[in-house]
Amino acid sequence: QVQLVESGGGLVQAGGSLRLSCAASGRTVSIYGMGWFRQAPGKEREFVTAITWSGGGPVYADSVKDRYTISRDNAKNTVYLQMSSLKPEDTAVYYCAAGKSTYYPSHYTWAASYDYWGQGTQVTVSS
């Protein structure tokens, strides 16, 4: 089993920046890909970005491209999401996820590709 714990969420003004962290513990050797999803109130969960442990990717949703950056620290089993130029429409609960399958990075845009999910962290962007 793998446990994922997100941190770094909070309230920020539009145009500001925030960095989320996702620390993985447990059987981390089984992890191949990690990603971030988000879910706004009344909306479905949507893909944000993903990266594989072997260095494949990253891939980004068009809505966050050039504003968000995903990175990983293999030694710490942690993935980061640097968010900049935040907009009110970025407000959502952000979820970290990890997958075991050796998919291409593009396959990690699908929620079904993931085996483990974190509890989520709230990001609120005020206008």
N, C-alpha and C positions, 0 to 999 in steps of 0.2 A: 504494500500500500504506500501511497504518497500523500503527504499532507501539504497543502499550499496555504500560505498566510500572506494576504495583501496588507500593505500599509501605505501611508502617504496621502490619502485622500483628504479633502477639506473644502473650504470655501475660498474662492479666488475671484478677483474681478476680471471682467472681460479684457483680453489682451495680456493677461498674466500667464505665469508658468507654474507647473506643478510636476513633481516626480513621484511616480508610484513604484513600489517595490513588491516583489513576490518571492518569498523565500520558500523553497521546497525542502522537505525533510522526509525521512523514511527511505524507501527503496528508490532513491534518486537515480541509480544506475540504469533504471528501466526507462527513464525519460528520454525521448528523442526530440520532441517538439514542444514549444511552449508558446502561448499566445494570450492576448487580451481581447475580451469581449466587453460590451457595455449594454446596459438596458435602461432606457429612460422610462419614466412613468407612462403607462398606457401603451408602450411600444414593445415590440419583440426584441429579444437579445440580438445584437448585431456584432459582426466581426470588426475588430479594430486593427490588429497587427499580430504577426506571428514570426517566429524564428526557430530554426532547428539547432540542436546542440552541436551538430557537426559544422555549423557555419552556413547552412543553406538559408536562403532568404536574405533579409527579411521581406515580408510582404505587408502591404498596408491597404486599408480601405481608402478609396478615393477621397472620402470626407476628411481624412486626417493626414493624408500625404503631404509632406513638406512642413508639417507642424508637429508631428509626433515622431519620436525615435525610440525604437526598442533596442535594448542591448542586454547582454548576459554576462554573468561572472560565473564561469564553470566551477571555479574553486569554492565559491560560496553557495553554489546551487541557487542562484538568485537571478531573476530577470527584472529589468527595470523598464519603465515607460516614462520617458521624458516628454511632457506635453507643454507646448508653447503656443502663443497667440490664441489662447483659449477663447471660445465663444459660448454664449449662453446655451446654444444647442448641443454643446458637449456635456452638459449636465446629465449625469446618469450614475448608476452603480456600475463600477468597473470590476470585472471578474478576471482573475488569472486562471489559466487552464494548462494542463499538461497532457501530452499524449505519448503512448509507447510505440506506436507504429512508425516504421521508417518510410513515411510518406514524403513526397516532394513538398516543398514549402507551400505550394499553391493549395495542396489538399488540407492544409491546416487553417484554411479560411472557413472550413465547415465545422460547426460545433460537434457534429457526430464523430469527428476525428479524435476527439479528446476523451481521456479516461478519467481525469481528475479535475476537480474544480475547487477554487477557493470560495470563501464566504462572501466576498465582494467588499468594495470600499466606495463610499459615496464621494463623488466629485460634483460640486456645485459651482457654477460660474454665474456670477451676478452681472447684470448689464449696467 
